[in-house]
Amino acid sequence: MRIFLVYDGKHYSVYFHANSSTLSEVFEYYEKCDMPTRANLLYLVQRIVDHGQIYDTTKFRIENKKNKIYAFFKKVA
């Protein structure tokens, strides 16, 4: 089984959504992004994980409040 951990921080751990134990379409999409896009995502993840709060809700959506599962919005060009 493959774990798609993005960042493990002070308040939370962030994972890419996994479609199965070996596949994450989100991770595959991330791998195809250019370096500035990847860096931007990792910066946002790090801010959430280390500060424990989401300030810009235009970039995120809560998926499961009980388990604190959030979804990032895809940037529209």
Secondary structure in CASP SS format (residue, H / E / C, confidence):
PFRMAT SS
TARGET T0000
AUTHOR 0000-0000-0000
METHOD secondary structure of the structure
MODEL  1
M C 1.00
R C 1.00
I C 1.00
F C 1.00
L E 1.00
V E 1.00
Y E 1.00
D E 1.00
G C 1.00
K C 1.00
H C 1.00
Y C 1.00
S E 1.00
V E 1.00
Y E 1.00
F C 1.00
H C 1.00
A C 1.00
N C 1.00
S C 1.00
S C 1.00
T C 1.00
L C 1.00
S C 1.00
E H 1.00
V H 1.00
F H 1.00
E H 1.00
Y H 1.00
Y H 1.00
E H 1.00
K H 1.00
C C 1.00
D C 1.00
M H 1.00
P H 1.00
T H 1.00
R H 1.00
A H 1.00
N H 1.00
L H 1.00
L H 1.00
Y H 1.00
L H 1.00
V H 1.00
Q H 1.00
R H 1.00
I H 1.00
V H 1.00
D H 1.00
H H 1.00
G C 1.00
Q C 1.00
I C 1.00
Y C 1.00
D C 1.00
T C 1.00
T C 1.00
K C 1.00
F E 1.00
R E 1.00
I E 1.00
E E 1.00
N E 1.00
K C 1.00
K C 1.00
N C 1.00
K C 1.00
I E 1.00
Y E 1.00
A E 1.00
F E 1.00
F C 1.00
K C 1.00
K C 1.00
V C 1.00
A C 1.00
END
